[in-house]
Amino acid sequence: MCQEYLFNKVVTMGNCRFSINNYIRKESRIINYSWWVFLFKGVFMQSIKPPLIAVIGSDGSGKTTVCEHLVICLQKYGPTEKVHLGKQAGNVGRAVVKLPLMGNSLGNVIERNKVKTAKKLPGVVPALVIMFFVARRLLRFRHMLTCRRQGLIVLADRYPQIQIPGAYDGTVFPVNTEGSRFVSWLAEQERSAFHWMASHKPDLVIKLNVDLDVACARKPDHRREALARKIAITPQLTFGGAPLVDIDANQPLDEVLADAEKAITAFMAARGYHHTDGNQPAVSFHPQ
């Protein structure tokens, strides 16, 4: 009886040890599998992130019209979101002037700020106006990143750049100039914000190149010298080495739209995308 009891105990312990070993091996496979999933998400999923396409150019180059057309084209490949990543100071300034009581005063502050900040650090009030626009741009940029994480194709009207400070879509505070500590701190915050935004490089940049006379004819309410500066800067922007497509925006609108659509079609095909009904993403996986 005693021998039988001991035999059963030994068998039970042996089975228990066998079960524990099986459990450990099973859990090891699960752990290893989890690591493979982690690596897949961290490495391979990064390569199939939905495209981020930016359209840039001077005022009068037709950015808005081109973007409206390209959104329709991109929706054939999957859900698409159009975002505006410019400062929009002109639109806000015109809206501010219409405000009761303080509208004219605030509008004058914004207008004076455009002239002074190129020469020295502005005062506190103009600096706060600048940071208001930086904050708005950051909010729109974070919204853009959220759209990408949700699987949306993103088309950006304009894109932040750090290559040429003081140029359009770049930092406003002048560098290496004197000013109050508070304003200097705000200038540093602006530079940090732009460096962070510029670190997210677009997958494709479409440049709309336009001559000064054409731009002035399309935007008669804009100052000629301001348009000239923007037109001269556009060819210099590289956006961290992002792929670039140059389009002659002096052409008739139909030809500009056709060229932009061809660029999008070639780019999306290279990424493995094909047309769909616009409700489901259509992409064939392949590492970039």
matplotlib code that plots the C-alpha trace (Angstrom):
import matplotlib.pyplot as plt

x = [0.0, 2.8, 4.8, 1.7, 1.2, 4.8, 4.7, 1.6, 3.3, 6.3, 4.2, 2.1, 5.3, 6.7, 3.5, 3.6, 7.2, 6.3, 3.3, 5.4, 8.0, 5.3, 3.9, 7.3, 7.9, 4.4, 4.8, 8.3, 6.7, 4.0, 6.7, 8.8, 5.7, 4.9, 8.4, 7.9, 4.6, 6.4, 9.1, 6.6, 4.7, 7.8, 9.7, 7.4, 4.3, 6.4, 7.1, 3.4, 2.3, -0.3, 1.4, 1.9, 1.9, 2.6, 1.8, 3.8, 4.3, 3.9, 0.6, -0.8, 0.7, -2.7, -2.1, -5.7, -7.2, -4.5, -5.2, -8.9, -8.3, -5.8, -8.0, -10.5, -7.8, -6.4, -9.8, -9.8, -7.0, -8.5, -9.9, -8.1, -7.8, -6.8, -5.0, -3.7, -0.3, 0.4, 0.2, -3.0, -2.1, -3.8, -7.1, -7.0, -5.9, -8.9, -11.2, -9.6, -10.2, -13.9, -14.1, -16.0, -14.2, -10.6, -10.6, -8.7, -6.1, -5.3, -5.2, -2.6, -0.5, -0.4, 0.5, 3.3, 4.6, 5.1, 7.6, 9.4, 10.3, 12.7, 15.0, 14.8, 12.9, 9.4, 7.8, 5.7, 2.3, 3.5, 5.5, 2.3, 0.6, 3.3, 3.0, -0.7, -0.2, 2.5, 0.1, -2.6, -0.2, 0.9, -2.7, -3.3, 0.0, -0.9, -4.3, -2.5, -0.4, -3.5, -5.1, -2.0, -2.1, -5.8, -4.8, -5.8, -3.9, -2.9, -2.7, -1.1, -1.6, 1.8, 4.3, 6.6, 10.2, 13.3, 15.7, 15.2, 14.2, 11.9, 10.7, 7.1, 6.2, 9.3, 10.1, 9.2, 11.4, 14.8, 17.8, 20.8, 19.1, 18.6, 15.4, 13.7, 14.2, 10.5, 10.5, 13.8, 12.2, 9.2, 11.5, 13.2, 9.8, 9.0, 12.3, 11.7, 8.2, 9.3, 12.2, 9.8, 7.3, 10.1, 11.4, 8.3, 9.4, 6.7, 6.7, 6.3, 6.4, 4.8, 6.3, 4.2, 6.6, 5.2, 6.6, 6.1, 3.9, 1.6, 1.4, 0.7, -2.1, -3.7, -3.3, -3.7, -4.3, -0.8, 2.3, 4.6, 7.8, 6.3, 5.4, 8.8, 10.5, 8.2, 8.8, 12.6, 12.6, 10.4, 13.1, 15.5, 13.3, 14.2, 12.2, 15.0, 15.6, 12.0, 11.1, 10.2, 8.1, 8.4, 5.4, 5.2, 2.3, 2.4, 0.5, -3.2, -5.0, -6.1, -2.5, -1.3, -4.0, -3.1, 0.6, -0.2, -2.5, 0.2, 2.7, 0.2, -0.6, 3.0, 3.8, 0.9, 1.6, 5.2, 3.9, 1.7, -1.6, -4.4, -7.8, -10.7, -14.1, -12.7, -14.0, -11.3, -7.5, -6.1, -2.4, -0.2, 2.4, 6.0, 8.8, 10.0]
y = [0.0, 2.3, 1.4, 2.1, 5.4, 6.5, 5.3, 7.4, 10.4, 10.0, 9.7, 12.7, 14.8, 13.6, 14.6, 17.9, 18.5, 17.5, 19.9, 22.7, 22.2, 22.1, 25.4, 27.0, 26.0, 27.2, 30.5, 30.9, 30.6, 33.1, 35.5, 35.0, 35.5, 38.7, 40.0, 39.2, 41.2, 44.1, 44.1, 43.9, 46.8, 48.8, 48.2, 47.0, 49.0, 52.1, 51.5, 51.2, 54.4, 56.3, 58.8, 62.4, 64.7, 68.5, 71.1, 74.3, 77.5, 81.2, 83.0, 83.1, 79.7, 78.0, 75.9, 75.9, 74.9, 72.2, 70.8, 70.7, 68.7, 66.4, 65.5, 64.1, 62.1, 60.7, 59.6, 57.0, 55.3, 55.5, 57.8, 61.2, 64.2, 67.7, 69.9, 73.5, 73.8, 77.4, 80.4, 81.8, 85.2, 87.0, 85.2, 85.7, 89.3, 90.1, 88.4, 90.3, 93.7, 92.9, 92.4, 95.1, 97.5, 96.1, 94.9, 97.8, 98.0, 94.3, 94.5, 97.3, 95.2, 92.3, 94.6, 96.3, 93.0, 91.9, 94.7, 94.9, 91.3, 91.0, 93.7, 92.9, 90.9, 92.4, 93.6, 91.4, 92.0, 91.3, 88.3, 86.9, 87.4, 85.4, 82.6, 82.5, 81.6, 79.0, 77.4, 77.2, 75.7, 73.1, 72.1, 71.6, 69.6, 67.3, 66.8, 65.8, 63.3, 61.8, 61.4, 59.4, 57.2, 56.5, 55.3, 58.4, 59.6, 63.2, 66.1, 69.2, 72.7, 74.2, 72.7, 74.0, 74.5, 75.4, 75.9, 79.6, 81.5, 84.4, 83.0, 81.8, 78.7, 79.3, 80.8, 84.5, 85.6, 86.8, 84.8, 86.2, 89.5, 91.2, 91.4, 90.8, 87.5, 86.6, 87.3, 85.5, 82.5, 82.7, 82.8, 79.6, 77.9, 78.8, 77.4, 74.2, 73.8, 74.2, 71.8, 69.2, 69.7, 69.7, 66.4, 64.8, 64.7, 64.6, 61.5, 63.8, 67.6, 69.1, 72.5, 75.0, 77.4, 80.6, 83.8, 87.1, 88.7, 85.7, 85.7, 89.4, 89.1, 86.3, 88.1, 91.9, 92.6, 91.2, 93.4, 92.7, 92.7, 90.1, 87.8, 88.3, 87.1, 84.0, 83.1, 83.4, 81.2, 78.3, 76.6, 76.6, 74.6, 70.9, 69.8, 67.6, 65.8, 64.8, 63.6, 66.7, 67.3, 70.7, 71.9, 74.9, 76.8, 79.5, 77.0, 77.1, 75.6, 72.4, 71.6, 72.4, 70.1, 67.3, 67.5, 67.4, 64.4, 62.6, 63.1, 61.7, 58.7, 57.8, 58.3, 56.2, 53.4, 53.3, 53.0, 50.0, 51.8, 51.2, 52.7, 51.8, 53.0, 55.5, 53.7, 51.2, 51.7, 50.1, 49.3, 46.3, 45.9, 46.3, 47.8, 51.3]
z = [0.0, 1.0, -2.1, -4.4, -2.7, -3.3, -6.9, -7.6, -6.0, -8.2, -11.3, -10.3, -9.7, -13.0, -14.9, -13.1, -14.1, -17.7, -17.7, -16.3, -19.0, -21.7, -20.2, -20.3, -23.9, -24.9, -23.1, -24.7, -28.2, -27.2, -25.9, -29.1, -31.2, -29.3, -30.1, -33.8, -33.7, -32.0, -34.6, -37.4, -36.1, -35.3, -38.6, -41.4, -40.5, -40.6, -44.3, -45.2, -43.4, -45.6, -47.9, -46.9, -49.9, -49.7, -52.3, -52.1, -54.0, -53.9, -53.7, -57.2, -58.1, -57.8, -54.7, -53.5, -56.9, -57.4, -53.9, -54.4, -57.6, -56.1, -53.1, -55.6, -57.3, -54.0, -52.8, -55.6, -53.7, -50.2, -47.5, -47.8, -45.6, -46.8, -44.3, -44.4, -42.7, -43.5, -41.1, -42.6, -41.1, -44.0, -43.5, -39.7, -40.1, -42.3, -39.9, -36.9, -38.5, -38.7, -35.0, -33.0, -30.8, -30.9, -34.5, -36.1, -33.3, -33.5, -37.3, -37.0, -34.6, -37.0, -39.9, -38.0, -36.9, -40.5, -41.1, -37.8, -37.0, -39.9, -38.2, -34.5, -32.0, -31.6, -28.5, -26.2, -27.9, -31.5, -30.2, -28.6, -31.9, -33.7, -31.1, -31.6, -35.2, -34.2, -31.8, -34.5, -36.9, -34.3, -33.7, -37.4, -37.7, -34.8, -36.5, -39.6, -37.8, -36.1, -39.6, -40.7, -37.7, -38.5, -42.0, -44.0, -47.0, -46.2, -48.7, -47.2, -48.6, -47.7, -45.3, -42.5, -43.4, -41.4, -44.3, -44.7, -41.6, -42.3, -45.5, -46.1, -44.0, -41.9, -38.6, -38.1, -35.2, -36.4, -35.2, -33.4, -32.4, -29.1, -27.2, -23.9, -22.1, -22.5, -26.2, -26.7, -24.9, -27.3, -30.3, -29.0, -28.6, -32.2, -33.5, -31.5, -32.8, -36.4, -36.0, -34.7, -37.5, -40.2, -38.8, -40.2, -43.8, -46.6, -48.9, -51.9, -52.4, -55.5, -56.2, -58.3, -59.9, -61.3, -62.8, -61.0, -63.6, -63.7, -59.9, -59.7, -62.4, -60.3, -57.0, -57.7, -54.0, -53.0, -52.9, -55.8, -53.7, -51.3, -54.2, -55.7, -52.5, -52.3, -55.9, -55.5, -52.4, -53.7, -55.9, -52.9, -50.5, -50.3, -47.2, -45.8, -49.1, -49.7, -53.3, -55.3, -58.5, -60.2, -62.2, -64.4, -62.9, -65.7, -67.9, -68.4, -65.4, -67.2, -68.0, -64.5, -63.0, -65.6, -64.7, -60.9, -61.4, -63.4, -60.6, -58.1, -60.2, -60.7, -57.0, -55.8, -58.3, -57.0, -53.4, -54.5, -54.4, -56.9, -57.4, -55.0, -54.2, -51.7, -48.7, -48.1, -48.4, -51.5, -51.0, -51.8, -49.1, -50.1, -48.0, -49.1]

ax = plt.figure().add_subplot(projection="3d")
ax.plot(x, y, z, "-o")
ax.set_aspect("equal")
plt.show()
